[in-house]
Every structure is written in C-alpha cells, then in structure tokens.
Amino acid sequence: MRAGWLVALSLVVSAAAIAVYSQLLRVPAVRNNPEGYVAAFAIAAVIAGLAVALGRRWYAWTALAVSLVLLLGGATFNFVLARIPAAHTTLRVGERAPDFTLSDAAGRPVTLAGYRGRQPVVLVFYRGYW
Amino acid sequence: MAELQGLGAALSEAEKAGVAIVAVSPDLNERSQELATRLRLDYRFVADPDLALTRRYGLVHARGGQHGEDVPTPTTVVLDRDGVVRWLWVSNNFQVRPDPEAVLHAVRAL
C-alpha cells in the first residue's frame, strides 16, 4: 500500500507545482523563481520512481510517466522556450546612458538629458505585452 | 500597470523619492499613460516604434515577439542625476521580472 501513498504524493506535488505556477503573474516569489516548478516536477518524478521500485503497479508507472512528461515539458519551457538571448547592451554601470528623445502617447517629447541635474531616472524597457 | 514588470510598488516609492520613471516600448501605450496621468504619477510611457533606441542601447531580442517580430529585451536601468547608469538589470528569461526590492535599494543608494 506504500506505493499507493507515494503515487498520491507524487501527483499532489505535480498538481501543486502547476497550481503555484498559475499564480505566476500575481506572486513575485513564484515569478522570479521559475526553476522552482522544474524542481517540483523532479521531486514528483523521484517520488513516483520510489513508488515503482516499491510496487511496480500500473498506477505507479503511470505517475512516473506523468511526472517525467511534466519535468521534460517544464524544463524545456523554462530553459529553452522562455530564454531570452543575452543582450549585448551598450549600457554600462558607471557610464552615462546615451541621450534620446521619444514622444509619449500625448505627443509630448521626453528627452533623457532633460532630467540631468534635476532628477534620477528609472528607465524601463518592456515588450508591450507580458 | 503590468508592463512595468511588477515594479509598481517599488516605482511608487521611487517616485516619492523624487525619481522620474520612463517606460519605453515599441507601441504607444495610451492606456497606461492615461492611467498614470490620472493617478498623478510622474510616469512617462514613450514609444520606440522602429526600435531605434532599443537598438542603440543593444537591447533588441531578435524575433522574440509573439509573431516573430523583433522586440526589446525587458530591462530596468537606474540613472543618477548625472545620467550615469548606477544599476542595470537585463532579462534572460521572459518569466522573470527584476526584484522590486533591488530596484528600490539602488534608488535609495543614489
């Protein structure tokens, strides 16, 4: 019967990892540590593997297959699909950022050099969508 | 404003400390600008439609967009009053956002 508990545990760990990841947008701790779900799937796979070692039941093999698929999918997503290639930025800590002028939605121009001597600036580049 | 990469609270704190916030993306973001103006936040959402500035700063993610278009690499820069870069965070994983605490710390250290 121990195999059964381990199988259940394995599935709970996988389901919890998916549920937690779905909170990605709202919870910074999850969002900023995506490798967490990969680790969780790996743990679920190990637990399922133990269940197979103990019982060799069909449900243990199924749980192992499910967790390995999730692990492979999760790892591929996090380490391959979600990767952004290293940007060879010209910005350097300690050097001045090159000046620019761009317009906002109201048509007002914003010039970076205009802030010099007046205010520090937090400059954020984003894609336009999440 | 989700576009600000989850930095919302940190940026409000920074703004109270007298820091200007400039957000750059390929598209005109009228909604966010209207919201910021209405909330009396000194945020400026500017457009870099041909990615000229993004390219100059070396921040283009080639073919990284949903439709294979070039997009900016999500980046956060803290500049001091002399326009010098004092903190720089360039993303290498689109799930991850910069740590708001780290941004605030950098702003407070100016």
Interface residues (C-beta under 8 A of the other chain):
Chain A: L24 L25 P28 R31 N32 P34 N78 A82 R83 I84 P85 A86 A87 H88 T89 T90 L91 R92 V93 G94 E95 R96 A97 P98 D99 F100 L102 S103 D104 A105 A106 R108 V110 L112 A113 Y115 R116 G117 R118 Q119 P120 V121 V122 L123 V124 F125 Y126 R127 G128 Y129 W130
Chain B: A2 E3 L4 Q5 G6 L7 L11 A14 G18 V19 A20 I21 V22 A23 V24 S25 P26 D27 L28 N29 E30 Q33 E34 T37 R44 F45 V46 A47 D48 L53 T54 R56 Y57 G58 L59 V60 H61 A62 G64 G65 Q66 V71 P72 T73 P74 T75 T76 V77 V78 L79 D80 R81 D82 G83 V84 V85 R86 W87 L88 V90 S91 N92 N93 F94 Q95 V96 R97 D99 P100 V103 V107 L110
